[in-house]
């Protein structure tokens, strides 16, 4: 079906491009892509018009780490599909097979300007399975995918050892978690180099990781766990993102000179319910930014709703993170850390027409309302 031409007019366009330009004017959308940006654009005769009413036009908001659709709204255990904890090593699990795209949180997301999410397995297992990047509107998972697999989930710290150690098997310690991850990465390297081999689904899933083609998405809160994740990444020459990174600010100078693709902080609205998050705080965003670390912000849903992403970015801004950087943390930086910057994260010609319109800047004003959302050139929500 041919996509409609859309003009978004009369707003302040926060492009979030390299210079984070703010353009007073219009955005023209054609064939699902951003066609032009500026004032007095050449507009086709047949065109759907959205009046931003002098509000903020910004890239669709990106949640760089959550578990949407795999932990569902309000139905208890029946809707919890995030952790296959009968086995500590499950790289062959694919988030796309466990996500319910009609879950109410998807609608809640796009009605609050969230257009893309990175979602996948939880943190019970040292190697948990494949994350996916997906748009937030649709009925069929296969048509919502932006990139699959997006990353391989790995988990360090309290969760894996508590889940499996309590069942009398490895890992019962942090050493055990690291050892299991190393063991399976070594197996995958060996498997990848074999010319003749019996098919092994778990090792097949890990081959792109050891080849440096698929990032390790590392759940790590405490400083020692963060450094263990980076040590393993160095040993195997892996791509890696540091997710949660609750004590990253305590080793910010170290992180500024490591191989990580970026840090994804959060969730910030939860109570410090376990030891490894007691040093977590929004001030960490300021410290990491000043050290030169690229950062994004996550909700870690079901820890909180995706709509709270802008609240958390606002909290970081209040703590001292410059406004532009707080906006980048939920747009362009999130896209870059996830490896999706060629498609989303900025308002630039040729990119996916994923756009959020607010009556005021949602990072600065907690009373801001989402006035409209466009995903892939389709108006999916108007207030």
Buried (B, 14 or more C-beta within 10 A) or exposed (E): EEBBBBBBBBBBBBBBBEEBBBBEBBBBBBEBBBBBBEEEBEBEEEEEEBBBEEBBBBBBBBBBBBBBBBBBBEEEEEBBBBBBBEEBBBBBBBBBEBBBBEBEBBBBBBBBBBBBBBBBBBBBBBBBBBBBBBBBBBEEBEEBBBBBBBBBBBBBBBBBBBBBBEEEEBBBEBEBBBBBBBEBBEBBBEBBEEEEEEEBEBBBBBBBBBBEEBBBBBBBBBBBBBBBBBEBBEEBEBBBBBBBBBBBBBBBEBBBEBEBBBBBBBBBBEEEEEEBBEBBBBBBBBBBBEBEBBBBBBBBBBBBBBBBBBBBBBBBBEBBBEBBBBBBBBBBBBBBBBBBBEBBBBBBEEBBBBBBBBBBBBBBBEEBBBBBBBBBBBBBBEE
